[in-house]
Amino acid sequence: MKRVADVLIVGSGVAGLYASLNLREDLEIIMVSKKSVNLCNSSLAQGGIAVARGKEDFQSFIEDTLKAGKYENNIDSVRVLVEESMDNINKLMDLGANFEKDKNGVLFTKEGAHEINRIVYHKDITGKHVEDILLENVKRRKNIKIIEDCEMVDIYHRDNRCIGALFNKDGENLSIYAKVVILATGGIGGLFKKSTNERIITGDSIGVAIRNNIEIKDLSYIQIHPTAFFSKKSEEKRFLISESVRGEGGKLINCNGERFVDELLPRDIVAKKIYEEMKKTNSNNVFLDVSFMEKSFLQNRFPNIYNKCLDEGIDISKEPIPVAPAQHYFMGGIKVDLNGKTSMENLYALGETSCTGVHGANRLASNSLLEALVFSRRGALEINSYIDDLELIIEERECEDLDKYRLLNRKILIDEICRLRGDIKDELVTCGGECKKSS
């Protein structure tokens, strides 16, 4: 099968959806989703979206982001993120996003490693709310076609220019050719035994990029979230207990009920302290205690977390939440410039798939959705400016082995992660040849 478009977007999370809404409405856009269109990591984001509280907050926000990232961030990316944050939040609200408010306007909460309250939020389901709003807008656009249950296995290119991509659609080859291709398939959490991510998020675009000699960056920078729900029912996908719970005053305690860390330190430091405490007390988890808060407050501020924990037999208004660290976010990815452009012409990468360098070695809380918004819009606006000058190229290809490519993409990525991070190879679902060599 063969399809053509002006722009092909692979991925249907916040980055892909927001990019499509910032592209011109006279462009024909095809958006491809690996499974159902709303099954993505964006929908799992709980805490909120960080935003500069005016120009006077620029330097503080920049410093918080740099400090969390161990000062390994790309400073230009950080400045863009911060300085364009409010414009994108305003655009999001114009599209229908409804952040928590009081009589004075939008409310801002605080999370770990932020100097001030600067995070907008919608209950404890900010990601799902934003994803739903964007998807509603996309479905109203007649120029955007969505194809679900379709997995990318390769890209097509000629003379270092991307011209399309190859997909597995119900076991059949589907070739989609486009003037510009955007990769927005998320991170790598599905490769880990314990992750807060959806299991289908397996770094597909990054594996394809490595195999096609597209520049990648910082693959060793993998974030472990300190507080994922420790469930005896499931050892795989871990339900996230948002940073915002600690931002509202939640206390981390060990199995003896003793507090052992400043809860609002950067994520990597808190996770390290939890690992140390678990080892010291010979436990599988620690606890996050909010039982001293009013039940009505917990139910209103964290309805999703409250009900999820209740499903696991934990009433968080009466007892502490068992938590343990789990893989959460990928700071590395396909190397891009400030507009999301990769080292291959007419190929963009956005969201967690990309590496703008904005997060450095460790992401600051609530900067992920913001990154997806800021750089997706920049990429879309750049594409709008020159796409009319591009030619649509279609090259007939022989029928290719879809499973072979899919498995090869995954093996290449896992081997590269293991080569760079031999210390975490046992945390991966499966390993290729390099893992064995590095052990």
Secondary structure, DSSP 8 states (H G I E B T S, - for coil): -EEEEEEEEE--SHHHHHHHHHS-TTS-EEEE-SSSTT-SGGGG--S-EE--SSGGGHHHHHHHHHHHTTT-S-HHHHHHHHHTHHHHHHHHHHTT----EETTEE--B--TT-SS--EE-STT-HHHHHHHHHHHHHHH-TTEEEE-SEEEEEEEEETTEEEEEEEEETTEEEEEEEEEEEE----SGGGBSSBSS-TT---HHHHHHHHTT--EE-TT-EEEEEEEE--SS-SSB--B--HHHHHTT-EEE-TTS-B-S-TTS-HHHHHHHHHHHHHHTT-S-EEEE-TTS-HHHHHHH-HHHHHHHHHTT--TTTS-EEEEEEEEEE--EEE--TT-B-SSBTEEE-GGGEE-SSSTTS--TT-HHHHHHHHHHHHHHHHHHHGGG------------HHHHHHHHHHHHHHHHHHH-GGGGGGBS---HHHHHH-
